[in-house]
Amino acid sequence: MRLAYVDTEECQPPKGMSKFYKPITYGGKEAAEFLKLHLGFLHDGRPAPESAQTSVDVEFDAVEDTIVGCRRHNQDNYGRVLAYLHVGGKAFGENLSLAIVRAGFSPYHVKYGRSRLYHADFLEAERTAMAEDRGVWGLANAVEGFFYPGDYTRDYSRLLPWWWMREEIVQDFRRWEAEGVARHVFVPRVHKDQLIAAANDRKSITVFVDLQPKNPYVDLGIMRDVEYIAAGQTKVGTVIYAGTKAHPFNLWIDNARSSEAAKIKTLIERRYSRTGRNYAYVHGKAFTYHKKGIPQIQVDFADQITDTPNKDPLKLHHSGEAYHLAAASVKVKRVAA
């Protein structure tokens, strides 16, 4: 299990491709000690004596009817469950994610969307940590301790604007879901089984994908050309990795050398991969890459990749209009705090 909405510095070598994007820092070692203390462990990781141990309550961010549904809707890219941990119980205990942000050992991690339950609490916790120069925000203390800033923490002046850009796009998706115009959209991290079924049936679908760089050894960190045999001839296609390690999903360009393929790749580079926007809606017919059983969408034209869940602007306009009219109908009386 991983704590929701926190992303502390690393204290152990990251596995897989993460090692190219997230280094070990001194801030990570301090965060690890903070976590051990709050969970009743000794510095070497052994459980503390029985008298020092404590109970915890687990809470999921998404509202679901079943534990299975909560687990499915709250996973990270590696298939690990994301949840809040309330040390000492939810009623009177401490939300560990909030405690970590308040202590300055992590920013409010909105890279994959904001907290549904504790958004305002996280904002205040991060503001307090920044104002008090705590943890990763106390770089002056880190330098005085003979650390270079880059050895103590990552560059949050670059990361935070990127995270919040992505958060706005995820928030739009959640609103469109609530309005009913994005309920047909699949998300690889949530709808793995449904995507496989749709690919087996070769259905036309829409998928909300994350095109952030994942592998430094391939083009733009997400795509590579591959040779394949069709009708006895050798051809070259392009595979675009649009899923995650635990929830693989690809986009496929059948002819990597065509003029339309060049348009698709240019669009991905200019708007989604290099700019940090990353998220896109991809519309097309699903099929299965039989060698590995991975669901894919064949992309033949650049206009299959869009910023909205529906290519009909009128539907989005009317849903947004209804949303704002409903909000305006609620009378709000302003009073002094």
Summary of the structure (lengths in Angstrom):
residues: 337
radius of gyration: 22.5
end to end distance: 39.4
largest distance: 76.5
contacts: 959
relative contact order: 0.10
helix: 38%
strand: 21%
